[in-house]
Amino acid sequence: MSATRRIAVVDPGSGNLASVLRALERASAMAEVPIAAAITRHHGDVAAADRVILPGQGAFAACMRGLQALPGMVETLEERVRGRGLPLLGICVGMQIMAERGLEHGVTPGLGWITGEMAPMAPRGPNGAALPLPQMGWNTLDFPAGGHPLLDGVRPGEHAYFVHSYALRGAAEHEVAATTDYGGRVVAMVARGNVAGTQFHVEKSQTVGLRILANFLKWEP
């Protein structure tokens, strides 16, 4: 049996994290990887973890402020994730704050781990009419077969669950792992080295989300 993997689920004060823990437990069984997962606001738990998940809901600025308000957290993430290659998965706004900046409620610097900025969406349908925001509900994941390892076992065209009004603009193409279409091309998943992020909610995306989490538990970037 694999050694138990310690998973730190960072709480920046902006998400329903119980659903993330439940999804992780199911993904652990799917991957046959035993885990000890816990929600934390303490940087020491991140320092001791084998994997980190950074969820987030709501506004970019509020999520970033919440993360910065946790003593030593940003510094520990930089040291462990950027400095030592600790695998990290950002979910929804947790993915967004990995970007260089967010444009929601003014300009807010992000962590700068992926290229681009989170900009307001302005989707329009084929007839030119504005589509409703946020994009809320199921949409397809588009990516080349045999793409990023976190998408192993997921078929192009399968659906994930989205809730967002801002999307990554100015992304580096080599950091885009999957896209979707909502009145135009929307970045759905990013990856760079040992960090990855999903604009969609893996914990609400049923089998697709569980497969991505299971892959994350086994991922050796």
Sequence and secondary structure as in RCSB ss.txt:
>XXXX:A:sequence
MSATRRIAVVDPGSGNLASVLRALERASAMAEVPIAAAITRHHGDVAAADRVILPGQGAFAACMRGLQALPGMVE
TLEERVRGRGLPLLGICVGMQIMAERGLEHGVTPGLGWITGEMAPMAPRGPNGAALPLPQMGWNTLDFPAGGHPL
LDGVRPGEHAYFVHSYALRGAAEHEVAATTDYGGRVVAMVARGNVAGTQFHVEKSQTVGLRILANFLKWEP
>XXXX:A:secstr
    EEEEEE  S S HHHHHHHHHHHHHHHT  EEEEEE  HHHHHT SEEEE   S HHHHHHHHHTSTTHHH
HHIIIIIIT   EEEETHHHHTTSSEE TTS EE   SSSSEEEE   B TTS B  SSEEEEEE B  TT  GG
GTT  TT EEEEEESEEEES  GGGEEEEEESSSEEEEEEEETTEEEESS GGGSHHHHHHHHHHHHH   
